[in-house]
Amino acid sequence: MNDHDFHNRQITQLSIKETPKGRYLSFEASFLKTYLDSLERFHFCILERGSEHTIRFSAKRMQCEEESMDLLKGELPLESHLMDLKPGIFWDLYLVGIINDEEEYKYTRIKAGMEDIRLHSFLYQDHLFIPYRTKKGNVSFKLSPSAPIAMIEDLKLTDNGIIKLNGYAVYIPEAQGNVEVASKRLVITNNMNEEETFIPLQNEIRHDLTERYAAGGEDYSLSGFYGEFKPDSLPIGSSNNYYKFYIEVSIPTSEGVQHIRSQRLKFQPRNATSRYQECTLRLKNSTWKMRLKPTKKSNFLSVRIYQYKPLRQLAGKAKRFILRVKQGKTVKKAYKSAFILLGKLPAKKKQVVFESFLGKQYSCNPRAIYEYMLEHYPEYDMYWSIDPRSAEVFKGKGLKTINRFSIPWLFKMARSKYWVSNSRLPLWIPKPNHTTYLQTWHGTPLKRLAADMDQVLMPGTNTEKYKRNFLNESSRWDYLISPNRYSSEIFARAFGFEKDMIESGYPRNDFLHNANNAETMNSLKERLDLPLDKKVILYAPTWRDNEFYAKGKYKFNLKLELDKMQEELGDEYIVLLRMHYLIAENLDITPFAGFAYDVSHHTDISELYLISDLLITDYSSVFFDYANLGRPMIFYVYDIENYRDTLRGFYFDFEAQAPGPLVKTTEDVIRHIQHPDPASQANFDAFYQKFCYLEDGEASKRVVEKVFKTK
């Protein structure tokens, strides 16, 4: 990577160096001088993803050709650390900056260039040490089983539908002279059955790969390939056929020929105009379309062959056009103008619009306030703003609902005297002067919020933009509910909130005090079809800012080993799995039927608290609410160092003050369930007095009398 195209936080050179002392990962990365000057000192580290395991090494500062930049050189001695790397686990590369004498750390990811950084791999025993470029462009490393590293660089779709392609498939043992590759072939799978199509490939000499990537005498010149195939050589089934591509290399061995397959082929064309190609085909006496393109997130080659029906295609295009128009700036501007105009009409003084978690739930503080008002102030005209995709959640509850951003929603929101929400509303929706906006929020803060966050790792935004938008939104709030004095102080600072703080306890916790009886709990268990003779464990973890599919859709890897828990606890307990509302996963717990239940879509978590004998969580604010029940809690914090130091940070010494034991393995979770340690509950009384002292079953009453009765 010696193109001298310097960018902030980007690798400019990477290689594996052979020395008398062993192999080193050697690289140079360019940084803005002003950024480096702001740090007291710095070093590099690789951090095991999902763990606190860190390997640190020095960063040497050097001059750069670009005046505004400096280079940092790092050399990681691999021989002494490779044994620490578990196969299949990613290690992320960071620059760790120390900001001041108080040892305040700042972790900065380092970017990769656009080239195929994987070709700087080397063979270690029967695995490859592979540098990766993540979807966000950062550098990571992983030990993986030895397999070809392949890429399609050029792809051409001819007029008669023949697909011609070329690229490279580097098999590292071959490049290091350990084996001989007899042949290469393209492997094509489909979405209909397990049938695979094999296309022979021809070799192409690629001296350029050796010149660009080989640093230790490797020979990549025999790694090029080219080939072609026709669509009618592929299995054609339904009206929509999708195909994935792989490379296999054939290795002669004493026991016969061994076929070794690559990961799914990436498509990064040299010519950008070839990224998207399409043609019309005549197959099976029908007209079909074939489309070739890279996938959006990972740049995998994707080929689709589908039946071409002109009227259906035209209707689809019209529908997509209308959707783009509806989501476009012009329509949004007109909608906003209409909102402003309607907002100038007199307010409907007894009209309230409620919303919970972006219209996806009937839950939390808005639900508690609504149900209290329904009983004690029935004269109010109350509506629920809902996401139409979550309409089933609200059916059968006797609620008056309006679809978010619809025309009726516009009229109700613009004319209502009150808005009640527990999360942010879009900034482009103007708040009329006559509207009172009650922000209930949805948790006691453990993790840093809004303006207190050092770095925002969520998709679709950056730190500056996130903070700016959050503070603009909070400036529209007229009232903000706080569960305790501790939260009030943080909310005022983190949200920049200077209006009326209602320090009342959380209305949603009234239910935990008023319904804590055997009759209610058994009724809830029966409604959820849960056994009445088993104790209930509730597992309710939070989401991780930097693990996501897309904006608003977060990943979660279930680290709790349900097989071990079922074996040890299944006779006495069941487990309820409640994922955070931002997590997009659907859990597959089929093998644990009768022991584990996915209750992620149960609308009100308070009901799950009530029927649970024990809570397992991590950094989720659920434990502040659960403490109202006085029941045991276990904190499963397998990645606490990374979460605490890199993602969010905590407001108080969570490790010292948590009202239950902190554990990092499933075995320890089981041990604390079977043999509770009285010492681990020592913090509970102090915790309760600090965070739950206002909760008495009447928080809803206090909020309603403050906001509504006085108006």
N, C-alpha and C positions, 0 to 999 in steps of 0.2 A: 504493500500500500504506500508506495513512494510517489504519490502524485502531487505532493506538496499542496494539496487543497485543504487548508487548515480551517477547522471549525471548532467552536467551543465544545469541550468535553468529548471529543471524538478521537478514536484510535487512528494514528497515521502510519504506524508500522507494527507488525505482529509477526513473531516467528518462534520456533522452538530451537534453542541453541544447545549443541552438544559441547560439553567442556570436560576436562579431566575429572571434575568433581560431579559430573552427571548432567542431566538435562535441565534447562531453565526455560520457563515461559518468559520471553522478553518482548516488551512492547513500549511504544511511545504514544502519548496522548497529548493533544493540544488543548490548552485552557487560556481563557482571557487573563492577562496579567493582573487586571484590577480584581478579579475574583481570587486569584492566588494570594495577592497582597492583603486581602481582607482576612486571611487565615493566619493564626498564630503559628501553626505547623500542620503537617498533613502526612498521610501515608495511604497506601493502597490496601485493599482487603478483598478477599472473595468470601461471600457469605452464603452458607447453605440455605437454600430456599425452604421456608417452613420450619426453621430451626434457629437456635442461637449460635450454632457452630461457626466460628470465624477463623480464617487464616489471614494474617496481616503480613505485609512486607513493605519495604521502604519505597519512597518515591523521590527520585533525584531530579532537581529542577535544572533545565538547560535552556539556552537561547533558541529562538525560532526565527525562521526567515521572515515571518510576518511580524511587524513591529508590535502590534497589539496583543500578540500571543506569546506564550512560553510553552515549552515542552516539558512533560514529566515522564521520566523513564522508570519503568518498573521491571524487576526481575524476580520471578517466583521460583525458588528451587523445587522442582517437581518431585525429585526422587524421595525427599523426606516427607512429602505431603500426599502423594498419590494413594497411599494406603488409607488415608482419611476419607477419600472420595468414594461414596457408595455408588455403584452402577445405577443409572437411571435418575439420579438426583441432580438438579440444576444448582450450580454455584454462580452467584451474580457478582459482577465486578463493580466495585465502588472506589471512589476517592473519599477518604475519611478526613475531614477538616476539623481541626480543633480551633474554636473561635476565640476563646479567651482563657485566662488562667484558671477559670472555674471548670475547666475540662468539659465545656459544652461542645458536643459533637454535631457535625453536619455531614450526612451521607449523600453523595452525589453519584448517580449512575453515569456510566461512560458509554458513549455511542459507538456503533460500528459503522464502517463505510458501506456503500452499496454492493461491494464485491462479495463473492462467496467466501466468507470468513471460515467456513467449515473446512476448506482445503488446507488450513494450517494445522490439521490434526496430526497426531502421531500414534503409533501402536504401543500399547502398554499391556503386556501379557496377552490375553485374548480379547481385550477391549480397546476402543479408541478413546483418546482424550480429545474431545471435539469442542472448539469454540463455536458458539451460536450467536446469530443476530436475532434477538427477540422481536415480537410483533411491533413493539414500540421503538425498535432500532437500537436497543442496548446490548452490551456484550455479556454473555453468560457462558459457562463451561459445563460439560457433562461427560461422564464415562459411559459409553454405550457399547453393546456388542459390535464386533467388527462387521461392517456392512458397507456397500458402495455409497459414496457421496455423489449424488447425481443432480443434474440440472438440464432442462431443455432451454436452449438459448435462441433458437430460430425455429419457426413453425410456419408452414405455408399451406394454405388450402387452395387447391387448383380449381379451375372452373368446372371440371368434371368430378369434383368431390374427393380427389386423392389428397391425403394428408401427408406432407413431407416434413420431417423434423430432423434436427441435429442438436447435439449438445455434448456433454461429457459425463462419464461415470468413473470416478476415481476410486480404485480399490487400494487402500493404503498398503496392505501387505504386498501387493504386486509392485507398487511404486518403490517399496523398500527392498525389493529383490527376494522376498521370502516365498512367493508362490508365482504360478503362471496362470493367467486367465485365458482359457481356451476360446471363449466366445461371450457375446453379450446379446441379450434379447429384451424386447419391450414386453411388459406384462400389463394387460388391460383387464380390469374387473368392472362389473356392472351392478346396478341397483336391483336387478330382477332375480338373480340366482347366483350360485357359487361358481358358475362357469367362468373360466379365464381364457383370454385370447393371448397367444404368443406370437410376436413379430420379430424375426431375425434382424439384427442390426449389423451394419458394416463398420469397420474401424476407420477412424480418421486421425491423422497425426496432429498432435496439439503441443508443439514445443512451447507455446505461449504460457500454458499452465505451469510447466516446470519453471520457466523464467519468473513468473509472478508469485508462485506459492512455495516452491521447494527451497528450503533453507538448510536441509541436512543431507543433501545428496540424493533426494528422491527423484524418480523419473516418472513424470505424469504424461509424457508425450504419447503414450499408447492409449490414452483414456478417452479420446474423442469417438463419437459415433454418429451415424446418420442412417435413416431408414424411411420407409413409407408404407402406408396401408390404405385400403379402401373401406368405406363405411359398411359395405355389404359383407365384410369379413367379421363384423361385430354381431353379437346376438341382438336382435331387435324384438322387443316384446310389446310393452304397453305404449300408450301414446306419449309417455315421457320416459326417455332412457338416458341415464347418466353414467359416465365412465370415469374411472380413476386409473392413473398410470404409475408404473414402477419399472425399475431396471433390475434385471437379474444377471449376475456374472456366473459363468460356469467354470469350476475349478476341478481339474483332474486329480483324483486321489487314488491311493492303493485300493480303496473299496468301491471305486467308481467315480462318477461325476457328481460333484456337489454344487447345488444352485443356491446362491446367496443373494437375497433380495434387498433392495434399497428401501428407504422410507418413501412415502408418496412423492412423486416428482414435482418439483417446483418449476414454474415457467416464468423466466425473466428475460424477455426477448431483447436482443441488441437493438432491433428496430421497433420503436414504440408503436408504429402503425400496425404491427402484426399482433398486438395484444388481444384485439377483439376481431374475430373473423366469422363470417356466416355465409352459407350457400343453401340453395334449394336442391333436393334430391328426389329421385323417383325410386322408391323402394316398396316391394310387396304390393305393387299396383296402386300405390297411394303417393301423394305428395308429402314430403317430409322436409323439415328444416334441420340443418346442422349448425351448431354454434360452438366456437372454441374461444376460451378466455381463461385468464387466471382467476382463482377465487379471491374475494375481496380482502380477507384477513391474512391469509398465509401464502398467497401467490401459487397455489397448487394448480396444475393444469386440469381444467374441467372441460369435458366435451358433453354436449347435450344433443340428442337427436329426438325430435318430437314431431308429431303429426301437424301439418300445416292446414289450418282451417281458416280461410280468409275472414269470414264474418266474426268468428270468435277472436281472432287476432286483432281485428279492428275494434271490437268491443273492449278488449283488454287495454289497447292503447288509449282509447277514449277514457276509460276508467282511471288509468294512471295519469293522464293529462289533467283530468278534473281534480285528482288528489293533489297533484303538484300545484295547481292553481289555488286550491283551498289552503295549502300549507305555505303558499308564497307570501312575499312581503306585501304585495298589493292588497290581498284579502285581509291579512293580519292588520294592516294599517286601517282598512275600512272598518274592520271589526272593532278596533280600538277607538276609532272616531265615533262609531255608534254607541259604544260603551260610555264615552265621555258625554255624549249628547243625552243619553238616557239618564245618566247620573245627575243631570241638572234638574230632572223632574223631582217632585217632592218624594221624600222617602216614605216607604211603608213601615210605620214605626213599630209594628208588632211582627215584622217578618224577619226570619233568621235563616241563613244558609249555613249548614254544617258540612264539614269535609274531614275525612280521616285518611291519612297516608295516601294523598294524591287521588282520592276517590276510589281506592281499591278495597277499603275495609269499613265495616260498621263496628267500630271499636274505640278503645282508648278514651282519653279525656272528653273528646266531643260526644261520644256515645253516653258517657256518664252524665254530662250536663244536659243533653237532650232528654234522657229518660227522667231526670229530676224535674225538668221544666214540663214535660208531658204530664207528670203527675200533679205538680203544684201550680203551674202557670199554663193551663190548657188554652188560654185565649191567644197565645202566640201562634202564628202561622209558620211552621217549621219545615224546611226542605233539606234533603241530602244531595250534595253534589257528588255524582258518581262517574267513574270511568266505565263506559258502556261495556268494555270487555270483562268487567267484574260484576255485571248486572245480577248474576245468579246469587251473589252474596247477599243482596238486599231484598230478594224476593221473599214473600210470605211473612214479612215483619211489619206490615202495615205502615210502611214509610212512604212519604211523598218524595219521589226522586226526580232529579233533572240531570240529563247527560252533560258532563263537563264540556264546555266550549260550544254547546249547541245554541241555537237562537233563543229557545226558552231560558236556557242558563244565563245568557246575556241579560235578558230582561229581569230575571230574579236577582242576579248579583248586583246589577246597577241600581235597582230600586230598594234593595233590602237595607234595613237599618243596622243589621248585625251580620258579621261573618265570624264563624267559629271554626278554626282549623288547628291541626297539630303538626303541620308541616308547611313548607313555603308554597305560596301561590306564584304563578308566573309574573315576572316583573312587567311584562307588556300589558297586563290587566291593570288599568288605573283604578285607584280607590276613590270613590266619590267623597266629597267633603262631609256628606251626611252619614257616612257609614262608620260604625264602630267595629274595629277589627280586634277580636279576642284571639290571641295566639296562645294555645294551651301547652305547646311543645309536647315532647313524648318521652322524656327520661331525665333522670338525675345524671349530671355529667361526671363520668370517670375519664373518658378520652377527651383530648383537647378539641375545642369547638371553634369554628369560624375564625375570627380575628386572632385567636390564640394559637392557631395551627402554624407550625414553621413551614411545612411543605404540604401541598395538596397533590395526591397521587391519583385522584379520581379521573375517569375518562371524560372527554368533552370539555375540559376546562384546564386552567392553570391556577397557581396559587394566588396571583394578583387578581385575576378575573373572579375567582370563587369568592374571595373576601369582599371584593367590591360589590358583587351582586347580592351577597348575603346581607351586608350592611344596608344596602339600598332597600331590600325587602323588610328588614327589621325596623327601619325608620317609619314604616307604614303601620306598625302595630300600635294599637292604643292601650291594650292591656296584655300582660304576659304573666302566665301562671308559674309560680315557683313552688316546689315541694318543701323547701326548707331554706334557712338562712345561707347555708353553704352554696346552694344553687343560685340564690339571688345575686350573690357577689360575682359569681362566674358569668351568669347570664348578662348582667349589666355591662361587664367588660367585653366579653367575647362577642356579644350581639350589638354592642354600642347602644344599648337600650336605656333611654332616659325618661320614659313615661311611667305609667302606673304599673308597678310590680305587685301582683296579688300573691302574697306568701301564705298559702292556704293549705298545703298538702295537695296531692294529686287527686282530682275527682275520681279517676278510674280505680283508685284503691279503696274507695268506699265499699265496693262490692266484696273485697276481701274481709272487711270487718263485719259487714251486715249479712253475708251469706255463708259464713264459716260454720256450717252445721252438717251433720251426717245426711240429712234428708236431701239437701241441695247437692252435695257431693255425689251421692249415689244416683241421683237423677241425671246429673251430667255424665257420669260413667255409662249409664244405660243408653243415653242418647248417642254417645260415641262408640257404643258397642264394645266396651272394655270389660274385662272380667272384674267382678266385685271382690274376689277372694285374693287378689294380688296387690302388693304394694306398687306404687307408681313412681318411676324415675322420670323427670322431665329434663331433656337435654336441649338447651336453648342457647347456642353460640351466636356471636355477631358475625359481621362480614368484614372482609379485608379490603381496604381502599384500592390496593394495587393488584387485586386478582379479579378480573372482569372479562366479560365477553364484549360488551359494548356499554355505551352510556346508559346507566340505570339498570344494568344486568350484571350482577356480581356472581363470581364462582364461589364454591365452597367445597373443599375436599374433606370428606368425613374421615377424621383421624381416629375416632373412637372405634375400637375393634369390637364390633357387635358379636362376632362369633365367640370371643373369649368371655364377654359379658353374659351371653346366653348360657354358656356352659357352666359358669360359676353362680349365676344369679337367677336363672330361668325358672327355677322351682318356686321362687318367692316373689319375684319382681317382673314387671313389664317396663319397657322404655318408650317414652313418647319423644319423637324427634320434631323439634320446632325450629325451622330455619328462619333467618331474618327476612323481612318482606322484600328487601332489595336483591336477595339471592335468586338466581334464575333456575337452579338445578331442580330436577325432579328426582328424588331419591329412589333407587331400586333396592328395596328391602325385602323382596320376595323370599329370599332364603331364610328370613327370620320371622316368618308369619307366626302370629300368636305370641311373639315376644316383643318385637319392635313395631311401632305404629308411626306413620308419617302424618303428623297433625299440622304441617306447615301452613295449610290453607284454612285451618280453623280460625275464624275471624277474630275472636277475642281471647288473647293469651291469658287474661285474668281467670277465665274459667279453667284453663290448664293448670295455673298456679294452684287453684283451690283443690283440685283433685290429686295433686302430686304430694308424695311424702318426702321427696328429696329433689333438689335442683342441682343439675350439673350445668355450668356455664363457663365463660371465659372472661371477656372484657365487656360483655353486653350489660347494659344498664338494667336488665331484668332483675338482677339480684337486689337492687335497692327496693323494688316493689315486693319481691318475694319475702324479704326480711320482715314484712308486716305480719306474716304468718308464724314467725318464730320457729320455722322448720330448718333442718340442716341443709347446708350447701357445700358443694365441692367445686373447685375452680380448676378446670382442665386447660392448662396454659402452656401447651407444648412449644409455642413460639413466642414466649413472653418477651425475650430480649429484643427480637426483631420488631415486635409490635410496639413495645415501649420506646425503643430508641430510634426506629426508622419510620414507622407509619404514623402514629398519632402522639404518643406520649401521654402520661397520666397527670391528673391534677393533684393527687395525693399519693402517698406511699402505699400503693395498692398491695404490694407484697407483704408489708408489715401490718396493714390494717384490714385486709380482707376478712370478712366474717366466716371464714371456713378455710380448710387446707388448700394449698396450691400444689397441683401435681402435674406431671408431664407424660405419664404413661398410662395406658389402660389398666395395667396391673395395679398401679397405685390407686386408680379410681376404685377398682374392685375391693382392694384392701381397706380403703376408708369406708366403703359401704358396709362391708362385713364386720369390721372392727373399728367403729368410730373412736377417734382420739379426743377425749374431753378437752385436752389442751388446745386443740385446733379451734374450738368454739369460744375460746377465752375472749376474743375480740368482739363477740356478738353484742353484748350489752352496750358497750361504748359506741359501737356502730349504730345500733338502734336509736340511741339517744341523740346522735348527731344527725341522722338522716330521716328517721321515721317519727319523730316526736310530735309532728302536727297531724299525723294520720289517725283519725278517730271515727271515720264513717260519715263525716259531715262536710267534707271539702267541697262537694258540689253545691251544697246550700250556701257556703260562704262565697263562692265565686258568683253564683247567680244573683245573690243579694247585692253584691258589689257592682256588677255590670248591668243587670237588667232592672232590678227593682227600683234603683235610684233614678232611672231614666224617665 
